[in-house]
Amino acid sequence: MNLSGMSAAEKQIVIFSFYRDAELRGARLLFNLLGRVKGGEAQLKMSAHLADETRHAWLWTKRIADLGGEPVTIDDGYQRRLGLRTGVPKTLIDLLALTVVVEERAQMRYNAHMALPDVDPETMEVLKAVTKDESWHLSWIERELRDIAKAEGKEAAADEALTRYRKIDREVFATLAADEAALMRS
């Protein structure tokens, strides 16, 4: 994808399409988790979390439409790259740890975007809405990870999974950031 010659709005549409793609793929991860997480409270929180992720994808889709565009298909976004590096998590602890890391990255990415100069008010509204939800997502999902790991006597496995996925996340995000910077220069 080459962004040269694109207007500022067209570039925003591409960026927002990356965000949308990540939210949709995150929703898919959560949907897969729903069948593995037991307990009424966890099911309630997971369902609310899943609803938030799909709402976030909608907010980005609506923002794209409000800019006069359509979502761009993202074949090589963050979640896809991360999945290629991590493979399919085999345990519930791994699934939850990966979810924590993905939520951390989303929060960092949205906070960085909010800190940019000249973010238009409509985009800032979306960024604030999704960032507020990310804080809750991180809190509950990490607590669930810790509770399950403790109940299974696998606290060390949870810490190891978080460390492993955070390392992969940093490597994947570095490649994505470099590719995005190259796109913006082209």
Contact map, one row per residue, 1 for C-alpha under 8 A:
111000000000000000000000000000000000000000000000000000000000000000000000000000000000000000000000000000000000000000000000000000000000000000000000000000000000000000000000000000000000001000
111100000000000000000000000000000000000000000000000000000000000000000000000000000000000000000000000000000000000000000000000000000000000000000000000000000000000000000000000000000000001001
111111000010000000000000000000000000000000000000000000000000000000000000000000000000000000000000000000000000000000000000000000000000000000000000000000000000000000000000000000000000001111
011111000000000000000000000000000000000000000000000000000000000000000000000000000000000000000000000000000000000000000000000000000000000000000000000000000000000000000000000000000000001111
001111100000000000000000000000000000000000000000000000000000000000000000000000000000000000000000000000000000000000000000000000000000000000000000000000000000000000000000000000000000000000
001111111110000000000000000000000000000000000000000000000000000000000000000000000000000000000000000000000000000000000000000000000000000000000000000000000000000000000000000000000000000000
000011111110000000000000000000000000000000000000000000000000000000000000000000000000000000000000000000000000000000000000000000000000000000000000000000000000000000000000000000000000000000
000001111111000000000000000000000000000000000000000000000000000000000000000000000000000000000000000000000000000000000000000000000000000000000000000000000000000000000000000000000000000000
000001111111100000000000000000000000000000000000000000000000000000100000000000000000000000000000000000000000000000000000000000000000000000000000000000000000000000000000000000000000000000
000001111111110000000000000000000000000000000000000000000000000000001000000000000000000000000000000000000000000000000000000000000000000000000000000000000000000000000000000000000000000000
001001111111111000000000000000000000000000000000000000000000000000000000000000000000000000000000000000000000000000000000000000000000000000000000000000000000000000000000000000000000000000
000000011111111100000000000000000000000000000000000000000000000100000000000000000000000000000000000000000000000000000000000000000000000000000000000000000000000000000000000000000000000000
000000001111111110000000000000000000000000000000000000000000000100101111000000000000000000000000000000000000000000000000000000000000000000000000000000000000000000000000000000000000000000
000000000111111111000000000000000000000000000000000000000000000000000011000000000000000000000000000000000000000000000000000000000000000000000000000000000000000000000000000000000000000000
000000000011111111100000000000000000000000000000000000000000000000000000000000000000000000000000000000000000000000000000000000000000000000000000000000000000000000000000000000000000000000
000000000001111111110000000000000000000000000000000000000001101100000010000000000000000000000000000000000000000000000000000000000000000000000000000000000000000000000000000000000000000000
000000000000111111111000000000000000000000000000000000000001100100000011110000000000000000000000000000000000000000000000000000000000000000000000000000000000000000000000000000000000000000
000000000000011111111100000000000000000000000000000000000000000000000000010011000000000000000000000000000000000000000000000000000000000000000000000000000000000000000000000000000000000000
000000000000001111111110000000000000000000000000000000001001000000000000000000000000000000000000000000000000000000000000000000000000000000000000000000000000000000000000000000000000000000
000000000000000111111111000000000000000000000000000000011101100000000000000000000000000000000000000000000000000000000000000000000000000000000000000000000000000000000000000000000000000000
000000000000000011111111100000000000000000000000000000001000000000000000110010100000000000000000000000000000000000000000000000000000000000000000000000000000000000000000000000000000000000
000000000000000001111111110000000000000000000000000000000000000000000000000011100000000000000000000000000000000000000000000000000000000000000000000000000000000000000000000000000000000000
000000000000000000111111111000000000000000000000000011011000000000000000000000000000000000000000000000000000000000000000000000000000000000000000000000000000000000000000000000000000000000
000000000000000000011111111100000000000000000000000011001000000000000000000000000000000000000000000000000000000000000000000000000000000000000000000000000000000000000000000000000000000000
000000000000000000001111111110000000000000000000000000000000000000000000000000100000000000000000000000000000000000000000000000000000000000000000000000000000000000000000000000000000000000
000000000000000000000111111111000000000000000000000010000000000000000000000000100000000000000000001001000000000000000000000000000000000000000000000000000000000000000000000000000000000000
000000000000000000000011111111100000000000000000010011000000000000000000000000000000000000000000000000000000000000000000000000000000000000000000000000000000000000000000000000000000000000
000000000000000000000001111111110000000000000000000000000000000000000000000000000000000000000000000000000000000000000000000000000000000000000000000000000000000000000000000000000000000000
000000000000000000000000111111111000000000000000000000000000000000000000000000000000000000000000001000000000000000000000000000000000000000000000000000000000000000000000000000000000000000
000000000000000000000000011111111100000000000100110000000000000000000000000000000000000000000000001000000000000000000000000000000000000000000000000000000000000000000000000000000000000000
000000000000000000000000001111111110000000000000010000000000000000000000000000000000000000000000000000000000000000000000000000000000000000000000000000000000000000000000000000000000000000
000000000000000000000000000111111111000000000000000000000000000000000000000000000000000000000000000000000000000000000000000000000000000000000000000000000000000000000000000000000000000000
000000000000000000000000000011111111100000000100000000000000000000000000000000000000000000010010000000000000000000000000000000000000000000000000000000000000000000000000000000000000000000
000000000000000000000000000001111111100000100110000000000000000000000000000000000000000000000000000000000000000000000000000000000000000000000000000000000000000000000000000000000000000000
000000000000000000000000000000111111110000000000000000000000000000000000000000000000000000000000000000000000000000000000000000000000000000000000000000000000000000000000000000000000000000
000000000000000000000000000000011111110000000000000000000000000000000000000000000000000000010000000000000000000000000000000000000000000000000000000000000000000000000000000000000000000000
000000000000000000000000000000001111111001100000000000000000000000000000000000000000000000010000000000000000000000000000000000000000000000000000000000000000000000000000000000000000000000
000000000000000000000000000000000011111101100000000000000000000000000000000000000000000000000000000000000000000000000000000000000000000000000000000000000000000000000000000000000000000000
000000000000000000000000000000000000111111100000000000000000000000000000000000000000000000000000000000000000000000000000000000000000000000000000000000000000000000000000000000000000000000
000000000000000000000000000000000000011111110000000000000000000000000000000000000000000000000000000000000000000000000000000000000000000000000000000000000000000000000000000000000000000000
000000000000000000000000000000000000001111111000000000000000000000000000000000000000000000000000000000000000000000000000000000000000000000000000000000000000000000000000000000000000000000
000000000000000000000000000000000000111111111100000000000000000000000000000000000000000000000000000000000000000000000000000000000000000000000001000000000000000000000000000000000000000000
000000000000000000000000000000000100111111111110000000000000000000000000000000000000000000000000000000000000000000000000000000000000000000000000000000000000000000000000000000000000000000
000000000000000000000000000000000000000111111111000000000000000000000000000000000000000000000000000000000000000000000000000000000000000000000000000000000000000000000000000000000000000000
000000000000000000000000000000000000000011111111100000000000000000000000000000000000000000000000000000000000000000000000000000000000000000010000000000000000000000000000000000000000000000
000000000000000000000000000001001100000001111111110000000000000000000000000000000000000000000000000000000000000000000000000000000000000000000000000000000000000000000000000000000000000000
000000000000000000000000000000000100000000111111111000000000000000000000000000000000000000000000000000000000000000000000000000000000000000000000000000000000000000000000000000000000000000
000000000000000000000000000000000000000000011111111100000000000000000000000000000000000000000000000000000000000000000000000000000000000000000000000000000000000000000000000000000000000000
000000000000000000000000000001000000000000001111111110000000000000000000000000000000000000000000000000000000000000000000000000000000000010000000000000000000000000000000000000000000000000
000000000000000000000000001001100000000000000111111111000000000000000000000000000000000000000000000000000000000000000000000000000000000000000000000000000000000000000000000000000000000000
000000000000000000000000000000000000000000000011111111100000000000000000000000000000000000000000000000000000000000000000000000000000000000000000000000000000000000000000000000000000000000
000000000000000000000000000000000000000000000001111111110000000000000000000000000000000000000000000000000000000000000000000000000000100000000000000000000000000000000000000000000000000000
000000000000000000000011011000000000000000000000111111111000000000000000000000000000000000000000000000000000000000000000000000000000000000000000000000000000000000000000000000000000000000
000000000000000000000011001000000000000000000000011111111100000000000000000000000000000000000000000000000000000000000000000000000000000000000000000000000000000000000000000000000000000000
000000000000000000000000000000000000000000000000001111111110000000000000000000000000000000000000000000000000000000000000000000000000000000000000000000000000000000000000000000000000000000
000000000000000000010010000000000000000000000000000111111111000000000000000000000000000000000000000000000000000000000000000000000100000000000000000000000000000000000000000000000000000000
000000000000000000111011000000000000000000000000000011111111100000000000000000000000000000000000000000000000000000000000000000000000000000000000000000000000000000000000000000000000000000
000000000000000000010000000000000000000000000000000001111111110000000000000000000000000000000000000000000000000000000000000000000000000000000000000000000000000000000000000000000000000000
000000000000000000000000000000000000000000000000000000111111111000000000000000000000000000000000000000000000000000000000000001000000000000000000000000000000000000000000000000000000000000
000000000000000110110000000000000000000000000000000000011111111100000000000000000000000000000000000000000000000000000000000001000000000000000000000000000000000000000000000000000000000000
000000000000000110010000000000000000000000000000000000001111111110000110000000000000000000000000000000000000000000000000000000000000000000000000000000000000000000000000000000000000000000
000000000000000000000000000000000000000000000000000000000111111111000000000000000000000000000000000000000000000000000000000000000000000000000000000000000000000000000000000000000000000000
000000000000000100000000000000000000000000000000000000000011111111100000000000000000000000000000000000000000000000000000011001000000000000000000000000000000000000000000000000000000000000
000000000001100110000000000000000000000000000000000000000001111111111110000000000000000000000000000000000000000000000000000000000000000000000000000000000000000000000000000000000000000000
000000000000000000000000000000000000000000000000000000000000111111111110000000000000000000000000000000000000000000000000000000000000000000000000000000000000000000000000000000000000000000
000000000000000000000000000000000000000000000000000000000000011111111000000000000000000000000000000000000000000000000000000000000000000000000000000000000000000000000000000000000000000000
000000001000100000000000000000000000000000000000000000000000001111111000000000000000000000000000000000000000000000000000000000000000000000000000000000000000000000000000000000000000000000
000000000000000000000000000000000000000000000000000000000000000111111100000000000000000000000000000000000000000000000000000000000000000000000000000000000000000000000000000000000000000000
000000000100100000000000000000000000000000000000000000000000000111111110000000000000000000000000000000000000000000000000000000000000000000000000000000000000000000000000000000000000000000
000000000000100000000000000000000000000000000000000000000000100110011111000000000000000000000000000000000000000000000000000000000000000000000000000000000000000000000000000000000000000000
000000000000110110000000000000000000000000000000000000000000100110001111100000000000000000000000000000000000000000000000000000000000000000000000000000000000000000000000000000000000000000
000000000000110010000000000000000000000000000000000000000000000000000111110000000000000000000000000000000000000000000000000000000000000000000000000000000000000000000000000000000000000000
000000000000000010001000000000000000000000000000000000000000000000000011111000000000000000000000000000000000000000000000000000000000000000000000000000000000000000000000000000000000000000
000000000000000011001000000000000000000000000000000000000000000000000001111110000000000000000000000000000000000000000000000000000000000000000000000000000000000000000000000000000000000000
000000000000000000000000000000000000000000000000000000000000000000000000111110010000000000000000000000000000000000000000000000000000000000000000000000000000000000000000000000000000000000
000000000000000000000000000000000000000000000000000000000000000000000000011111011000000000000000000000000000000000000000000000000000000000000000000000000000000000000000000000000000000000
000000000000000001001100000000000000000000000000000000000000000000000000011111111000000000000000000000000000000000000000000000000000000000000000000000000000000000000000000000010000000000
000000000000000001000100000000000000000000000000000000000000000000000000000111111100000000000000000000000000000000000000000000000000000000000000000000000000000000000000000110010000000000
000000000000000000001100110000000000000000000000000000000000000000000000000011111110000000000000000001000000000000000000000000000000000000000000000000000000000000000000000000000000000000
000000000000000000000000000000000000000000000000000000000000000000000000001111111111000000000000000000000000000000000000000000000000000000000000000000000000000000000000000000000000000000
000000000000000000000000000000000000000000000000000000000000000000000000000111111111100000000000000000000000000000000000000000000000000000000000000000000000000000000000000100000000000000
000000000000000000000000000000000000000000000000000000000000000000000000000001111111110000000000000000000000000000000000000000000000000000000000000000000000000000000001100100000000000000
000000000000000000000000000000000000000000000000000000000000000000000000000000111111111100000000000000000000000000000000000000000000000000000000000000000000000000000000000000000000000000
000000000000000000000000000000000000000000000000000000000000000000000000000000011111111000000000000000000000000000000000000000000000000000000000000000000000000000000000000000000000000000
000000000000000000000000000000000000000000000000000000000000000000000000000000001111111000000000000000000000000000000000000000000000000000000000000000000000000000000001000000000000000000
000000000000000000000000000000000000000000000000000000000000000000000000000000000111111110000000000000000000000000000000000000000000000000000000000000000000000000001001000000000000000000
000000000000000000000000000000000000000000000000000000000000000000000000000000000011111110000000000000000000000000000000000000000000000000000000000000000000000000000000000000000000000000
000000000000000000000000000000000000000000000000000000000000000000000000000000000010011111000000000000000000000000000000000000000000000000000000000000000000000000000000000000000000000000
000000000000000000000000000000000000000000000000000000000000000000000000000000000000011111110110000000000000000000000000000000000000000000000000000000000000000000000000000000000000000000
000000000000000000000000000000000000000000000000000000000000000000000000000000000000000111110110000000000000000000000000000000000000000000000000000000000000000000000000000000000000000000
000000000000000000000000000000000000000000000000000000000000000000000000000000000000000011111110000000000000000000000000000000000000000000000000000000000000000000000000000000000000000000
000000000000000000000000000000001001100000000000000000000000000000000000000000000000000011111111000000000000000000000000000000000000000000000000000000000000000000000000000000000000000000
000000000000000000000000000000000000000000000000000000000000000000000000000000000000000000111111100000000000000000000000000000000000000000000000100110000000110010000000000000000000000000
000000000000000000000000000000000000000000000000000000000000000000000000000000000000000011111111110000000000000000000000000000000000000000000000000000000000010010000000000000000000000000
000000000000000000000000000000001000000000000000000000000000000000000000000000000000000011111111111000000000000000000000000000000000000000000000000000000000000000000000000000000000000000
000000000000000000000000000000000000000000000000000000000000000000000000000000000000000000011111111100000000000000000000000000000000000000001101100000000000000000000000000000000000000000
000000000000000000000000000000000000000000000000000000000000000000000000000000000000000000001111111110000000000000000000000000000000000000000100100000000000010011001000000000000000000000
000000000000000000000000000000000000000000000000000000000000000000000000000000000000000000000111111111000000000000000000000000000000000000000000000000000000000011001000000000000000000000
000000000000000000000000010011000000000000000000000000000000000000000000000000000000000000000011111111100000000000000000000000000000000000001000000000000000000000000000000000000000000000
000000000000000000000000000000000000000000000000000000000000000000000000000000000000000000000001111111110000000000000000000000000000000001001100000000000000000001000000000000000000000000
000000000000000000000000000000000000000000000000000000000000000000000000000000000000000000000000111111111000000000000000000000000000000000000000000000000000000001001100100000000000000000
000000000000000000000000010000000000000000000000000000000000000000000000000000100000000000000000011111111100000000000000000000000000000000000000000000000000000000000000100000000000000000
000000000000000000000000000000000000000000000000000000000000000000000000000000000000000000000000001111111110000000000000000000000000010011000000000000000000000000000000000000000000000000
000000000000000000000000000000000000000000000000000000000000000000000000000000000000000000000000000111111111000000000000000000000000010001000000000000000000000000000000000000000000000000
000000000000000000000000000000000000000000000000000000000000000000000000000000000000000000000000000011111111100000000000000000000000000000000000000000000000000000000000100000000000000000
000000000000000000000000000000000000000000000000000000000000000000000000000000000000000000000000000001111111110000000000000000000000010000000000000000000000000000000000000000000000000000
000000000000000000000000000000000000000000000000000000000000000000000000000000000000000000000000000000111111111000000000000000000010011000000000000000000000000000000000000000000000000000
000000000000000000000000000000000000000000000000000000000000000000000000000000000000000000000000000000011111111100000000000000000000000000000000000000000000000000000000000000000000000000
000000000000000000000000000000000000000000000000000000000000000000000000000000000000000000000000000000001111111110000000000000000000000000000000000000000000000000000000000000000000000000
000000000000000000000000000000000000000000000000000000000000000000000000000000000000000000000000000000000111111111000000000000100110000000000000000000000000000000000000000000000000000000
000000000000000000000000000000000000000000000000000000000000000000000000000000000000000000000000000000000011111111100000000000100010000000000000000000000000000000000000000000000000000000
000000000000000000000000000000000000000000000000000000000000000000000000000000000000000000000000000000000001111111110000000000000000000000000000000000000000000000000000000000000000000000
000000000000000000000000000000000000000000000000000000000000000000000000000000000000000000000000000000000000111111110010000000100000000000000000000000000000000000000000000000000000000000
000000000000000000000000000000000000000000000000000000000000000000000000000000000000000000000000000000000000011111110010000100110000000000000000000000000000000000000000000000000000000000
000000000000000000000000000000000000000000000000000000000000000000000000000000000000000000000000000000000000001111111000000000000000000000000000000000000000000000000000000000000000000000
000000000000000000000000000000000000000000000000000000000000000000000000000000000000000000000000000000000000000111111110000000000000000000000000000000000000000000000000000000000000000000
000000000000000000000000000000000000000000000000000000000000000000000000000000000000000000000000000000000000000000111110000000000000000000000000000000000000000000000000000000000000000000
000000000000000000000000000000000000000000000000000000000000000000000000000000000000000000000000000000000000000000011111000000000000000000000000000000000000000000000000000000000000000000
000000000000000000000000000000000000000000000000000000000000000000000000000000000000000000000000000000000000000011011111101100000000000000000000000000000000000000000000000000000000000000
000000000000000000000000000000000000000000000000000000000000000000000000000000000000000000000000000000000000000000000111111100000000000000000000000000000000000000000000000000000000000000
000000000000000000000000000000000000000000000000000000000000000000000000000000000000000000000000000000000000000000000011111110000000000000000000000000000000000000000000000000000000000000
000000000000000000000000000000000000000000000000000000000000001000000000000000000000000000000000000000000000000000000001111111000000000000000000000000000000000000000000000000000000000000
000000000000000000000000000000000000000000000000000000000000001000000000000000000000000000000000000000000000000000000011111111100000000000000000000000000000000000000000000000000000000000
000000000000000000000000000000000000000000000000000000000000000000000000000000000000000000000000000000000000000001000011111111110000000000000000000000000000000000000000000000000000000000
000000000000000000000000000000000000000000000000000000000000000000000000000000000000000000000000000000000000000000000000111111111000000000000000000000000000000000000000000000000000000000
000000000000000000000000000000000000000000000000000000000011001000000000000000000000000000000000000000000000000000000000011111111100000000000000000000000000000000000000000000000000000000
000000000000000000000000000000000000000000000000000000000000000000000000000000000000000000000000000000000000011011000000001111111110000000000000000000000000000000000000000000000000000000
000000000000000000000000000000000000000000000000000000000000000000000000000000000000000000000000000000000000000001000000000111111111000000000000000000000000000000000000000000000000000000
000000000000000000000000000000000000000000000000000000000000000000000000000000000000000000000000000000000000000000000000000011111111100000000000000000000000000000000000000000000000000000
000000000000000000000000000000000000000000000000000000010000000000000000000000000000000000000000000000000000010000000000000001111111110000000000000000000000000000000000000000000000000000
000000000000000000000000000000000000000000000000000000000000000000000000000000000000000000000000000000000010011000000000000000111111111000000000000000000000000000000000000000000000000000
000000000000000000000000000000000000000000000000000000000000000000000000000000000000000000000000000000000000000000000000000000011111111100000000000000000000000000000000000000000000000000
000000000000000000000000000000000000000000000000000100000000000000000000000000000000000000000000000000000000000000000000000000001111111110000000000000000000000000000000000000000000000000
000000000000000000000000000000000000000000000000000000000000000000000000000000000000000000000000000000110110000000000000000000000111111111000000000000000000000000000000000000000000000000
000000000000000000000000000000000000000000000000000000000000000000000000000000000000000000000000000000000010000000000000000000000011111111100000000000000000000000000000000000000000000000
000000000000000000000000000000000000000000000000000000000000000000000000000000000000000000000000000000000000000000000000000000000001111111110000000000000000000000000000000000000000000000
000000000000000000000000000000000000000000000000100000000000000000000000000000000000000000000000000000100000000000000000000000000000111111111000000000000000000000000000000000000000000000
000000000000000000000000000000000000000000000000000000000000000000000000000000000000000000000000000100110000000000000000000000000000011111111100000000000000000000000000000000000000000000
000000000000000000000000000000000000000000000000000000000000000000000000000000000000000000000000000000000000000000000000000000000000001111111110000000000000000000000000000000000000000000
000000000000000000000000000000000000000000001000000000000000000000000000000000000000000000000000000000000000000000000000000000000000000111111111000000000000000000000000000000000000000000
000000000000000000000000000000000000000000000000000000000000000000000000000000000000000000000001001100000000000000000000000000000000000011111111100000000000000000000000000000000000000000
000000000000000000000000000000000000000000000000000000000000000000000000000000000000000000000001100100000000000000000000000000000000000001111111110000000000000000000000000000000000000000
000000000000000000000000000000000000000000000000000000000000000000000000000000000000000000000000000000000000000000000000000000000000000000111111111000000000000000000000000000000000000000
000000000000000000000000000000000000000001000000000000000000000000000000000000000000000000000001000000000000000000000000000000000000000000011111111100000000000000000000000000000000000000
000000000000000000000000000000000000000000000000000000000000000000000000000000000000000000001001100000000000000000000000000000000000000000001111111110000000010000000000000000000000000000
000000000000000000000000000000000000000000000000000000000000000000000000000000000000000000000000000000000000000000000000000000000000000000000111111111000010010000000000000000000000000000
000000000000000000000000000000000000000000000000000000000000000000000000000000000000000000000000000000000000000000000000000000000000000000000011111111100000000000000000000000000000000000
000000000000000000000000000000000000000000000000000000000000000000000000000000000000000000001000000000000000000000000000000000000000000000000001111111110000000000000000000000000000000000
000000000000000000000000000000000000000000000000000000000000000000000000000000000000000000001000000000000000000000000000000000000000000000000000111111111110110000000000000000000000000000
000000000000000000000000000000000000000000000000000000000000000000000000000000000000000000000000000000000000000000000000000000000000000000000000011111111110000000000000000000000000000000
000000000000000000000000000000000000000000000000000000000000000000000000000000000000000000000000000000000000000000000000000000000000000000000000001111111100000000000000000000000000000000
000000000000000000000000000000000000000000000000000000000000000000000000000000000000000000000000000000000000000000000000000000000000000000000000000111111100000000000000000000000000000000
000000000000000000000000000000000000000000000000000000000000000000000000000000000000000000000000000000000000000000000000000000000000000000000000000011111110000000000000000000000000000000
000000000000000000000000000000000000000000000000000000000000000000000000000000000000000000000000000000000000000000000000000000000000000000000000000011111111110000000000000000000000000000
000000000000000000000000000000000000000000000000000000000000000000000000000000000000000000000000000000000000000000000000000000000000000000000000010011001111111000000000000000000000000000
000000000000000000000000000000000000000000000000000000000000000000000000000000000000000000000000000000000000000000000000000000000000000000000000000000000111111100000000000000000000000000
000000000000000000000000000000000000000000000000000000000000000000000000000000000000000000001000000000000000000000000000000000000000000000000000000010000111111110000000000000000000000000
000000000000000000000000000000000000000000000000000000000000000000000000000000000000000000001100100000000000000000000000000000000000000000000000110010000111111111000000000000000000000000
000000000000000000000000000000000000000000000000000000000000000000000000000000000000000000000000000000000000000000000000000000000000000000000000000000000011111111100000000000000000000000
000000000000000000000000000000000000000000000000000000000000000000000000000000000000000000000000000000000000000000000000000000000000000000000000000000000001111111110000000000000000000000
000000000000000000000000000000000000000000000000000000000000000000000000000000000000000000001100110000000000000000000000000000000000000000000000000000000000111111111000000000000000000000
000000000000000000000000000000000000000000000000000000000000000000000000000000000000000000000000110110000000000000000000000000000000000000000000000000000000011111111100000000000000000000
000000000000000000000000000000000000000000000000000000000000000000000000000000000000000000000000000000000000000000000000000000000000000000000000000000000000001111111110000000000000000000
000000000000000000000000000000000000000000000000000000000000000000000000000000000000000000000000000000000000000000000000000000000000000000000000000000000000000111111111000000000000000000
000000000000000000000000000000000000000000000000000000000000000000000000000000000000010000000000110010000000000000000000000000000000000000000000000000000000000011111111100000000000000000
000000000000000000000000000000000000000000000000000000000000000000000000000000000000000000000000000010000000000000000000000000000000000000000000000000000000000001111111110000000000000000
000000000000000000000000000000000000000000000000000000000000000000000000000000000000000000000000000000000000000000000000000000000000000000000000000000000000000000111111111000000000000000
000000000000000000000000000000000000000000000000000000000000000000000000000000000100110000000000000000000000000000000000000000000000000000000000000000000000000000011111111100000000000000
000000000000000000000000000000000000000000000000000000000000000000000000000000000100000000000000000011001000000000000000000000000000000000000000000000000000000000001111111110000000000000
000000000000000000000000000000000000000000000000000000000000000000000000000000000000000000000000000000000000000000000000000000000000000000000000000000000000000000000111111111000000000000
000000000000000000000000000000000000000000000000000000000000000000000000000000000000000000000000000000000000000000000000000000000000000000000000000000000000000000000011111111100000000000
000000000000000000000000000000000000000000000000000000000000000000000000000001001100000000000000000000000000000000000000000000000000000000000000000000000000000000000001111111110000000000
000000000000000000000000000000000000000000000000000000000000000000000000000001000000000000000000000000000000000000000000000000000000000000000000000000000000000000000000111111111000000000
000000000000000000000000000000000000000000000000000000000000000000000000000000000000000000000000000000000000000000000000000000000000000000000000000000000000000000000000011111111100000000
000000000000000000000000000000000000000000000000000000000000000000000000000000000000000000000000000000000000000000000000000000000000000000000000000000000000000000000000001111111110000000
000000000000000000000000000000000000000000000000000000000000000000000000000011000000000000000000000000000000000000000000000000000000000000000000000000000000000000000000000111111111000000
000000000000000000000000000000000000000000000000000000000000000000000000000000000000000000000000000000000000000000000000000000000000000000000000000000000000000000000000000011111111100000
000000000000000000000000000000000000000000000000000000000000000000000000000000000000000000000000000000000000000000000000000000000000000000000000000000000000000000000000000001111111110000
000000000000000000000000000000000000000000000000000000000000000000000000000000000000000000000000000000000000000000000000000000000000000000000000000000000000000000000000000000111111111000
000000000000000000000000000000000000000000000000000000000000000000000000000000000000000000000000000000000000000000000000000000000000000000000000000000000000000000000000000000011111111100
000000000000000000000000000000000000000000000000000000000000000000000000000000000000000000000000000000000000000000000000000000000000000000000000000000000000000000000000000000001111111110
000000000000000000000000000000000000000000000000000000000000000000000000000000000000000000000000000000000000000000000000000000000000000000000000000000000000000000000000000000000111111111
111100000000000000000000000000000000000000000000000000000000000000000000000000000000000000000000000000000000000000000000000000000000000000000000000000000000000000000000000000000011111111
001100000000000000000000000000000000000000000000000000000000000000000000000000000000000000000000000000000000000000000000000000000000000000000000000000000000000000000000000000000001111111
001100000000000000000000000000000000000000000000000000000000000000000000000000000000000000000000000000000000000000000000000000000000000000000000000000000000000000000000000000000000111111
011100000000000000000000000000000000000000000000000000000000000000000000000000000000000000000000000000000000000000000000000000000000000000000000000000000000000000000000000000000000011111
